[in-house]
Amino acid sequence: MRRRSLLKLAPTLVVALGIAVAALMAFLGFVQLRTHADEAVALRAKVLALTLSERLRAADVTDRTAIVDKAARRSSTELILVEQDGRVVVDGSLGAPGRTAIVELLIAGSGETTTREGRSRFYAAPLGAPVENLSLLVFAPSPELPFATRSLLLSVGVLTAILVGGAALVAFAIARNVNADVAYVRERIVEMALEGAGPSGKSVPVRDTDQVGILTSAFNLLVDRFTAAEHAYQHDLTGALAFDRDRSAFLSALSHELRTPLNAILGFADVLLAEVDGPLSDEARDNLTVLRRSADHLRALIDDILDLSALESGELKLDTSALDVFVIAAEIAREARVTAQDKPLEVLLSGRPAVALADARRVRQILGNLVSNAVKFTREGRVEIHVELDGDYVLMSVSDTGPGIPAEQRAAIFEEYWQAPASRQSRTGAGLGLAITRRLVRMHGGTISVESETGQGSRFTVRLPIRPTESRPVRFISTAPPPPDMVVEPIR
């Protein structure tokens, strides 16, 4: 809808309203003039009828015609001398009505009718004794435009021009003042919205106490509240950022400190298991194996914490190169078969060589996390790794025949520290694997998605770009066939 300027709208409305009021006043004045004119004509007809009826009653019969004609000419009226039954005795009109109409007029006595001259007022006056059967009908024409109509219209027009013109000027002045105030407030607000202006802005000076001034005061109150909220937000944000930095630094330092003795434990456990210092009993070997497995699990948790800390602080950088994702998938599949050897679980690999622009270590971490989760939560059946080219992306998918993920949990599986109920009960991780995986995929410019149905397994799909960028050095890692002991299925 087109907006109209207040400077044009206000005077236009005042002029339109003034003209409408003037037209109404002229109409009411015209109606009043016409009413008075009709009353004057009716009175004239009555006086003339009563006067002539007295004269006709006293005049000789032979003089009645002359008296009626002479009176009709001088008074510019129509006169008819009639009997009570409607018969015309003397006709001093331009055309007498019928006998029925005359009887109706005699019964009515006075009122308004239409003659050859147009709208007229009539009056019926009986002559009285000794000629009771005669009556005089007088028809006085009533003008369509009453007297002084032109003067009325002229007076109303002049008065309207003066009043409406003055009101329009006043409305224009007020509208210009209001428009100037609004434009001033708008300019101040636009200055606040400029890119280089401060986020909180400054108060707009109140120039008047009218409605615009009230609006300006309300806006200034809003600006003050926004400024206070911004300061509180900045304070809270500064504290949150400082807390986040301290938390990341603490986790990083703690993880590094934990890795030092953990590496020593792993090293001595490997030495003992190698029986460098002598043979071990079966019980001692079993205990060392449990110790070695627990230490590996603890190192994996520490690595996840370190990776998350590096991701959050922005310290983790990608060393991208053109690499064959199928080779990495083959290595991970072989390791997963070893992990799943105690289960009735088959690890399958399908697809073909596909080169992507990515960080080899992080691709291995992405795919390893997905395969590790699939093996962990699948009791029997199969875990399938599939690699192929999909347009400008390399598609990696990991599907399993595990319990699946309920619909209400799919949106939360990629959140930090989230764990499935079964995982929380067994305490098998910190709930960082999928969160780190998603962040690493996004750092590569790729996407990750999940499809799952309860009781029918899950399918995680990762897409990584294959196009290099100018700012990233590209090395090519040659594609090698998968190891001969790996189960490889053809592409379906």
Backbone torsions as a table, in degrees:
resi	resn	phi	psi	omega
1	MET	NA	132.6	-177.3
2	ARG	-74.5	132.7	179.5
3	ARG	-88.8	138.8	178.5
4	ARG	-105.3	143.6	-179.1
5	SER	-68.9	141.0	178.7
6	LEU	-64.0	-31.3	179.7
7	LEU	-63.5	-31.5	178.1
8	LYS	-91.5	-35.1	-173.8
9	LEU	-69.6	-44.0	-175.9
10	ALA	-63.6	-51.9	178.0
11	PRO	-62.4	-36.7	179.2
12	THR	-62.1	-43.6	178.3
13	LEU	-64.0	-40.5	179.8
14	VAL	-64.3	-44.6	-179.8
15	VAL	-64.2	-44.9	-179.8
16	ALA	-61.9	-44.5	178.9
17	LEU	-64.7	-40.1	178.9
18	GLY	-63.9	-43.2	179.0
19	ILE	-64.0	-40.9	179.0
20	ALA	-62.9	-42.9	178.8
21	VAL	-65.5	-41.0	179.2
22	ALA	-63.6	-41.5	178.3
23	ALA	-62.5	-40.3	177.7
24	LEU	-64.2	-42.8	178.5
25	MET	-62.6	-42.3	179.5
26	ALA	-63.7	-40.5	179.6
27	PHE	-64.3	-46.0	179.3
28	LEU	-63.6	-39.2	177.7
29	GLY	-64.1	-41.6	178.6
30	PHE	-62.1	-43.2	178.4
31	VAL	-61.7	-41.5	-179.7
32	GLN	-66.1	-42.8	178.1
33	LEU	-62.1	-41.8	-179.6
34	ARG	-65.5	-37.7	178.5
35	THR	-63.7	-45.3	179.3
36	HIS	-65.7	-39.2	179.9
37	ALA	-63.5	-41.3	178.8
38	ASP	-64.4	-38.2	178.3
39	GLU	-65.6	-39.6	179.3
40	ALA	-66.0	-41.4	179.1
41	VAL	-65.0	-40.5	178.6
42	ALA	-63.1	-41.0	178.1
43	LEU	-65.3	-39.3	178.8
44	ARG	-62.7	-44.2	179.0
45	ALA	-62.7	-39.5	-179.0
46	LYS	-66.5	-47.7	-178.8
47	VAL	-61.8	-43.6	-178.9
48	LEU	-65.4	-39.0	-179.2
49	ALA	-67.1	-43.3	-179.5
50	LEU	-67.5	-38.4	-178.5
51	THR	-68.3	-48.5	-178.2
52	LEU	-68.3	-32.2	179.3
53	SER	-64.3	-35.8	177.6
54	GLU	-67.4	-41.8	-178.3
55	ARG	-68.8	-41.8	-179.7
56	LEU	-66.0	-32.7	179.9
57	ARG	-65.6	-34.0	-178.4
58	ALA	-90.5	-13.6	-175.9
59	ALA	-82.2	162.8	177.6
60	ASP	-73.8	156.0	-177.1
61	VAL	-61.6	-37.0	-176.9
62	THR	-72.1	-18.2	-179.2
63	ASP	-93.2	-6.5	-174.3
64	ARG	-63.8	-40.5	-178.1
65	THR	-63.3	-45.5	-179.4
66	ALA	-63.8	-41.3	-179.9
67	ILE	-62.7	-43.6	-178.1
68	VAL	-65.7	-45.7	-178.2
69	ASP	-64.2	-43.9	-179.5
70	LYS	-63.5	-41.7	179.9
71	ALA	-67.5	-36.1	179.7
72	ALA	-66.1	-40.3	-179.9
73	ARG	-67.8	-45.0	-176.3
74	ARG	-69.9	-35.5	-176.2
75	SER	-94.1	-2.5	-178.5
76	SER	54.8	40.8	177.7
77	THR	-125.3	175.6	175.6
78	GLU	-111.3	129.9	-177.3
79	LEU	-122.9	137.9	177.4
80	ILE	-138.4	125.5	175.2
81	LEU	-97.7	118.8	-172.3
82	VAL	-130.9	160.4	172.1
83	GLU	-90.6	170.5	-175.6
84	GLN	-66.7	-22.4	179.9
85	ASP	-87.8	3.9	176.7
86	GLY	96.9	-0.2	179.9
87	ARG	-77.6	135.8	-177.1
88	VAL	-84.3	127.4	178.1
89	VAL	-95.3	-51.0	176.7
90	VAL	-131.1	127.6	-177.8
91	ASP	-111.1	110.1	176.6
92	GLY	-113.1	36.9	-178.5
93	SER	-122.0	176.2	176.8
94	LEU	-80.7	-9.4	179.5
95	GLY	169.5	110.5	-176.1
96	ALA	-74.7	144.2	175.8
97	PRO	-70.3	173.2	-180.0
98	GLY	-70.5	166.6	-176.9
99	ARG	-61.4	-39.5	179.9
100	THR	-63.0	-44.5	179.7
101	ALA	-64.2	-37.8	179.6
102	ILE	-64.9	-40.9	178.9
103	VAL	-61.4	-42.3	179.1
104	GLU	-63.1	-39.0	178.7
105	LEU	-66.7	-39.2	178.8
106	LEU	-64.8	-38.1	178.3
107	ILE	-66.8	-42.3	-179.0
108	ALA	-67.1	-36.7	177.7
109	GLY	86.3	-45.7	179.4
110	SER	-160.8	163.6	178.8
111	GLY	149.2	-154.9	-176.2
112	GLU	-119.3	138.5	177.7
113	THR	-147.5	-178.0	-178.5
114	THR	-123.1	128.5	178.5
115	THR	-120.4	-171.3	179.0
116	ARG	-62.4	-27.3	179.9
117	GLU	-86.6	-2.4	179.3
118	GLY	109.9	-150.5	-177.3
119	ARG	-68.3	129.9	-176.0
120	SER	-140.1	156.3	172.3
121	ARG	-103.7	135.6	-178.2
122	PHE	-121.1	159.5	176.1
123	TYR	-148.3	133.5	179.8
124	ALA	-108.4	121.5	-178.8
125	ALA	-121.3	115.0	177.2
126	PRO	-68.9	145.0	-178.8
127	LEU	-75.9	-27.9	178.5
128	GLY	84.4	-177.6	-176.5
129	ALA	-64.6	140.7	8.6
130	PRO	-93.9	13.4	-179.2
131	VAL	-118.6	62.6	-175.7
132	GLU	-65.3	-21.6	-175.4
133	ASN	-83.8	-1.2	-179.9
134	LEU	-107.2	145.5	176.6
135	SER	-140.3	150.3	179.1
136	LEU	-107.5	123.8	175.4
137	LEU	-101.3	123.7	178.9
138	VAL	-112.8	126.5	177.9
139	PHE	-114.7	109.0	178.8
140	ALA	-101.5	120.6	-178.4
141	PRO	-65.4	139.0	179.4
142	SER	-105.5	121.0	-175.9
143	PRO	-66.7	145.3	177.1
144	GLU	-68.3	-40.7	176.7
145	LEU	-105.0	113.5	-178.2
146	PRO	-62.1	162.3	175.8
147	PHE	-62.6	141.2	178.4
148	ALA	75.3	14.4	176.8
149	THR	-64.3	-43.8	179.6
150	ARG	-62.1	-41.2	178.4
151	SER	-63.3	-39.7	178.5
152	LEU	-61.6	-48.4	-178.9
153	LEU	-63.3	-40.1	179.1
154	LEU	-64.2	-44.9	-179.7
155	SER	-63.3	-45.1	179.8
156	VAL	-63.8	-40.7	179.8
157	GLY	-61.9	-46.6	-179.5
158	VAL	-64.4	-45.7	179.9
159	LEU	-62.6	-40.0	179.7
160	THR	-64.7	-43.6	-179.9
161	ALA	-60.4	-42.4	-178.6
162	ILE	-67.4	-50.8	-175.9
163	LEU	-68.3	-46.1	-178.4
164	VAL	-66.8	-39.8	177.4
165	GLY	-60.7	-45.6	177.7
166	GLY	-63.4	-42.9	179.4
167	ALA	-64.5	-38.2	178.7
168	ALA	-64.5	-40.7	177.4
169	LEU	-63.9	-42.5	178.1
170	VAL	-63.5	-43.8	179.1
171	ALA	-62.6	-39.6	177.9
172	PHE	-63.5	-41.8	179.8
173	ALA	-64.4	-44.4	179.6
174	ILE	-64.9	-44.5	-179.5
175	ALA	-62.9	-38.5	178.6
176	ARG	-65.3	-38.5	178.2
177	ASN	-65.8	-45.5	178.9
178	VAL	-64.2	-41.7	-179.6
179	ASN	-63.7	-38.7	178.4
180	ALA	-64.9	-40.7	178.3
181	ASP	-64.8	-44.2	179.3
182	VAL	-63.8	-42.7	178.4
183	ALA	-62.3	-37.5	178.5
184	TYR	-64.1	-46.3	178.9
185	VAL	-62.9	-41.0	-179.9
186	ARG	-62.6	-42.4	178.9
187	GLU	-61.4	-40.3	178.9
188	ARG	-65.5	-39.3	179.9
189	ILE	-67.6	-40.4	178.1
190	VAL	-62.6	-39.3	176.8
191	GLU	-61.0	-37.6	177.5
192	MET	-65.5	-31.8	-175.5
193	ALA	-84.8	-4.8	179.6
194	LEU	-63.9	154.3	-174.8
195	GLU	-62.2	-37.6	-177.1
196	GLY	-85.1	-5.6	-177.7
197	ALA	-77.0	159.5	177.5
198	GLY	-66.2	149.4	-176.9
199	PRO	-65.5	-26.6	-175.8
200	SER	-91.2	-25.0	178.2
201	GLY	77.7	177.5	179.2
202	LYS	-120.5	160.4	179.4
203	SER	-70.3	146.0	178.6
204	VAL	-90.5	125.7	179.4
205	PRO	-60.0	137.1	178.2
206	VAL	-88.1	116.4	-175.0
207	ARG	-95.8	-15.0	-177.3
208	ASP	-152.0	169.3	-178.3
209	THR	-106.6	17.4	179.2
210	ASP	-82.8	-163.3	-178.1
211	GLN	-62.9	-36.8	177.0
212	VAL	-64.6	-37.6	176.6
213	GLY	-64.3	-40.5	176.8
214	ILE	-62.4	-42.4	177.8
215	LEU	-62.8	-41.7	179.1
216	THR	-63.1	-41.9	178.2
217	SER	-61.9	-42.2	177.7
218	ALA	-63.7	-39.7	178.0
219	PHE	-64.8	-41.3	177.9
220	ASN	-61.9	-38.4	177.0
221	LEU	-63.0	-40.7	177.8
222	LEU	-64.1	-41.7	178.4
223	VAL	-61.9	-42.6	179.2
224	ASP	-62.1	-43.2	179.7
225	ARG	-66.5	-38.6	178.1
226	PHE	-65.6	-40.3	178.7
227	THR	-62.2	-44.2	177.9
228	ALA	-62.5	-41.6	178.8
229	ALA	-65.9	-36.0	179.2
230	GLU	-67.0	-42.8	178.8
231	HIS	-62.4	-41.5	178.2
232	ALA	-64.3	-39.4	179.3
233	TYR	-65.3	-44.6	179.4
234	GLN	-61.1	-39.2	179.3
235	HIS	-65.4	-46.1	179.4
236	ASP	-65.4	-38.6	-179.7
237	LEU	-66.2	-41.2	178.3
238	THR	-61.5	-43.1	178.0
239	GLY	-64.8	-40.3	-180.0
240	ALA	-65.7	-41.5	178.6
241	LEU	-64.9	-40.6	178.0
242	ALA	-64.2	-42.2	177.8
243	PHE	-63.5	-40.1	-179.9
244	ASP	-65.9	-40.4	177.2
245	ARG	-63.8	-43.9	179.3
246	ASP	-63.0	-39.9	-179.9
247	ARG	-64.9	-43.9	-179.9
248	SER	-64.8	-41.7	178.7
249	ALA	-64.3	-40.1	179.2
250	PHE	-63.9	-45.5	179.7
251	LEU	-63.5	-41.8	179.6
252	SER	-63.8	-46.1	-179.7
253	ALA	-64.5	-42.8	-179.3
254	LEU	-64.3	-41.3	-179.5
255	SER	-64.0	-42.6	177.8
256	HIS	-63.2	-40.6	179.8
257	GLU	-66.8	-34.2	178.7
258	LEU	-73.3	-31.3	-177.4
259	ARG	-69.6	-29.4	-178.1
260	THR	-62.3	-55.9	177.6
261	PRO	-68.3	-28.6	-179.6
262	LEU	-66.6	-40.5	176.6
263	ASN	-62.9	-36.8	177.4
264	ALA	-64.5	-41.2	179.0
265	ILE	-62.1	-46.1	180.0
266	LEU	-62.7	-41.8	-179.1
267	GLY	-63.0	-47.6	-179.9
268	PHE	-66.9	-34.0	177.7
269	ALA	-65.1	-40.5	177.9
270	ASP	-64.9	-39.9	178.6
271	VAL	-62.8	-45.6	-179.9
272	LEU	-64.4	-42.1	179.7
273	LEU	-65.9	-28.5	177.0
274	ALA	-75.8	-6.2	177.9
275	GLU	57.5	39.5	176.5
276	VAL	-66.4	-37.6	-178.6
277	ASP	-92.5	9.4	179.2
278	GLY	129.6	163.8	-178.5
279	PRO	-67.1	154.5	179.3
280	LEU	-112.1	148.0	173.9
281	SER	-73.2	164.0	-179.8
282	ASP	-62.0	-38.7	179.9
283	GLU	-66.5	-40.9	179.5
284	ALA	-65.8	-39.0	179.0
285	ARG	-65.0	-41.1	178.7
286	ASP	-63.3	-40.9	179.4
287	ASN	-65.4	-41.9	179.0
288	LEU	-66.7	-34.3	177.9
289	THR	-64.9	-43.3	176.7
290	VAL	-62.8	-41.5	179.0
291	LEU	-62.1	-44.1	-179.1
292	ARG	-63.9	-41.1	-179.1
293	ARG	-67.2	-41.5	178.8
294	SER	-64.9	-39.0	178.7
295	ALA	-65.8	-39.6	176.2
296	ASP	-61.8	-41.8	179.0
297	HIS	-63.3	-42.1	179.0
298	LEU	-64.5	-39.1	178.3
299	ARG	-64.8	-37.9	177.8
300	ALA	-63.6	-40.0	177.9
301	LEU	-63.7	-42.2	-179.7
302	ILE	-65.2	-40.2	178.1
303	ASP	-62.1	-39.2	177.8
304	ASP	-62.9	-42.8	179.5
305	ILE	-63.7	-41.9	178.2
306	LEU	-63.6	-41.4	179.4
307	ASP	-64.7	-43.8	179.4
308	LEU	-62.9	-40.8	178.7
309	SER	-63.7	-41.4	178.9
310	ALA	-67.2	-37.1	178.1
311	LEU	-66.1	-43.6	-178.0
312	GLU	-68.7	-33.9	-179.0
313	SER	-86.8	-8.7	-179.4
314	GLY	80.1	11.7	-178.7
315	GLU	-81.5	-19.6	-177.1
316	LEU	-78.6	124.3	179.7
317	LYS	-119.3	149.2	179.8
318	LEU	-95.5	137.3	173.3
319	ASP	-108.1	86.7	-171.0
320	THR	-81.7	149.3	176.5
321	SER	-157.6	164.4	176.4
322	ALA	-81.6	111.2	-175.3
323	LEU	-131.4	154.5	179.2
324	ASP	-87.9	110.2	-177.5
325	VAL	-67.9	-27.6	-178.7
326	PHE	-64.3	-35.3	178.3
327	VAL	-64.5	-44.7	178.9
328	ILE	-63.5	-40.8	179.0
329	ALA	-62.0	-37.8	178.9
330	ALA	-64.5	-40.8	179.1
331	GLU	-65.7	-43.2	-179.5
332	ILE	-66.0	-38.3	178.2
333	ALA	-63.1	-39.9	178.9
334	ARG	-64.6	-42.3	178.4
335	GLU	-66.3	-36.6	-179.6
336	ALA	-67.2	-33.1	177.2
337	ARG	-62.7	-36.7	177.8
338	VAL	-66.9	-41.2	-180.0
339	THR	-66.2	-34.7	-175.1
340	ALA	-94.7	12.1	-175.0
341	GLN	-68.5	-20.7	178.6
342	ASP	-86.2	-0.5	-179.1
343	LYS	-115.8	155.6	171.2
344	PRO	-77.3	65.6	-171.0
345	LEU	-132.5	132.0	-179.4
346	GLU	-110.2	131.5	178.0
347	VAL	-104.5	121.1	-175.2
348	LEU	-116.5	150.1	176.3
349	LEU	-128.2	132.2	178.0
350	SER	-139.4	161.6	178.7
351	GLY	124.5	-154.3	-177.7
352	ARG	-152.6	166.0	178.3
353	PRO	-57.6	136.7	-179.3
354	ALA	-147.2	121.5	-176.5
355	VAL	-93.8	129.9	177.6
356	ALA	-126.8	156.0	175.0
357	LEU	-90.0	102.5	-173.4
358	ALA	-159.0	172.7	175.1
359	ASP	-89.5	118.8	-174.2
360	ALA	-59.2	-41.7	-178.2
361	ARG	-65.7	-40.6	-177.1
362	ARG	-76.1	-31.6	174.3
363	VAL	-64.2	-41.3	176.8
364	ARG	-62.4	-38.4	178.5
365	GLN	-66.9	-41.5	179.2
366	ILE	-61.3	-53.8	-176.9
367	LEU	-68.3	-35.7	178.9
368	GLY	-64.3	-40.6	178.3
369	ASN	-62.8	-43.3	-178.8
370	LEU	-66.0	-44.2	-179.8
371	VAL	-68.4	-39.4	178.9
372	SER	-60.9	-43.7	177.9
373	ASN	-63.9	-41.5	-179.6
374	ALA	-62.5	-44.1	179.3
375	VAL	-67.4	-37.8	-177.1
376	LYS	-63.9	-43.3	-172.5
377	PHE	-97.3	-0.9	178.7
378	THR	-103.6	115.7	-177.9
379	ARG	-78.6	-39.2	-179.4
380	GLU	-153.6	162.2	-178.4
381	GLY	114.3	-122.0	-177.8
382	ARG	-153.5	156.3	170.9
383	VAL	-124.3	124.0	-176.0
384	GLU	-117.5	132.0	175.8
385	ILE	-108.9	128.4	-177.5
386	HIS	-129.1	134.8	-180.0
387	VAL	-131.2	133.0	176.8
388	GLU	-161.4	166.6	174.4
389	LEU	-85.6	137.6	179.0
390	ASP	-136.1	82.6	-177.6
391	GLY	70.0	-124.2	179.6
392	ASP	-89.7	15.1	-177.7
393	TYR	-130.9	154.3	168.4
394	VAL	-97.4	124.3	-177.5
395	LEU	-98.0	126.3	174.6
396	MET	-121.4	126.5	178.5
397	SER	-129.5	144.2	176.7
398	VAL	-127.4	114.7	-180.0
399	SER	-119.4	150.1	-178.6
400	ASP	-141.1	172.9	177.2
401	THR	-112.1	34.7	-178.3
402	GLY	-78.9	-162.1	-175.1
403	PRO	-74.0	-12.8	-177.6
404	GLY	81.3	173.0	-178.0
405	ILE	-119.1	124.4	177.7
406	PRO	-59.2	151.3	-176.4
407	ALA	-60.0	-35.8	-177.3
408	GLU	-73.9	-10.5	-178.6
409	GLN	-104.6	-8.8	-173.6
410	ARG	-67.6	-32.3	-179.5
411	ALA	-74.8	-16.2	-174.7
412	ALA	-103.7	-9.1	-172.9
413	ILE	-68.5	-21.3	-179.8
414	PHE	-94.5	7.2	178.6
415	GLU	-85.4	151.7	179.2
416	GLU	-64.4	138.5	174.3
417	TYR	66.0	14.4	175.9
418	TRP	-86.6	137.4	178.7
419	GLN	-134.7	147.4	174.1
420	ALA	-68.3	154.1	-179.4
421	PRO	-53.6	-41.8	179.8
422	ALA	-66.0	-37.0	179.1
423	SER	-68.8	-36.4	178.9
424	ARG	-66.2	-34.4	-179.3
425	GLN	-70.6	-36.7	-177.6
426	SER	-89.3	-10.0	178.8
427	ARG	56.4	51.0	-175.5
428	THR	-95.5	-1.5	-179.4
429	GLY	-172.4	177.8	-179.1
430	ALA	-99.7	-1.0	-179.8
431	GLY	76.3	31.3	-178.6
432	LEU	-111.5	-12.3	-172.5
433	GLY	-58.5	-53.9	-178.3
434	LEU	-70.1	-33.6	178.0
435	ALA	-63.6	-44.0	177.7
436	ILE	-66.5	-39.5	179.2
437	THR	-59.0	-46.7	-179.7
438	ARG	-62.0	-42.6	-179.6
439	ARG	-64.6	-39.6	179.3
440	LEU	-66.5	-39.3	178.3
441	VAL	-63.5	-42.6	179.8
442	ARG	-67.4	-34.5	176.8
443	MET	-63.0	-29.7	177.1
444	HIS	-81.0	-5.3	-176.0
445	GLY	80.9	22.0	-178.9
446	GLY	-107.6	-171.1	-179.5
447	THR	-135.1	155.6	175.9
448	ILE	-135.6	139.5	-179.2
449	SER	-143.7	164.0	-178.9
450	VAL	-135.6	140.3	173.0
451	GLU	-126.7	130.3	-175.1
452	SER	-156.5	148.4	172.3
453	GLU	-134.6	136.0	-177.5
454	THR	-60.3	127.0	179.1
455	GLY	85.0	-4.9	-177.9
456	GLN	-123.2	7.6	175.5
457	GLY	95.3	-177.9	-177.0
458	SER	-135.7	160.9	177.9
459	ARG	-141.3	115.0	176.2
460	PHE	-100.2	132.5	-177.7
461	THR	-124.8	127.5	179.2
462	VAL	-119.0	135.1	175.4
463	ARG	-120.2	124.0	178.5
464	LEU	-117.2	140.3	-177.9
465	PRO	-70.1	152.3	179.7
466	ILE	-107.3	-7.0	-175.9
467	ARG	-89.8	131.1	176.0
468	PRO	-79.3	161.5	175.0
469	THR	-114.3	160.4	-176.7
470	GLU	-65.4	-30.1	-174.8
471	SER	-83.4	-5.0	-177.3
472	ARG	-112.3	124.3	175.2
473	PRO	-68.3	143.3	-174.8
474	VAL	-118.1	124.8	171.1
475	ARG	-115.7	153.7	-179.8
476	PHE	-112.6	125.0	175.9
477	ILE	-101.0	118.7	-172.9
478	SER	-63.0	146.2	178.4
479	THR	-82.4	130.4	178.6
480	ALA	-120.2	149.8	179.8
481	PRO	-67.3	155.2	178.9
482	PRO	-65.9	159.2	179.8
483	PRO	-57.9	150.9	-176.1
484	PRO	-67.4	-21.4	-178.7
485	ASP	-88.2	3.7	-177.4
486	MET	-88.3	137.5	176.6
487	VAL	-79.7	115.4	-178.1
488	VAL	-117.9	123.0	176.8
489	GLU	-101.3	149.4	177.7
490	PRO	-68.8	161.8	177.3
491	ILE	-67.0	131.7	178.5
492	ARG	-87.3	NA	NA
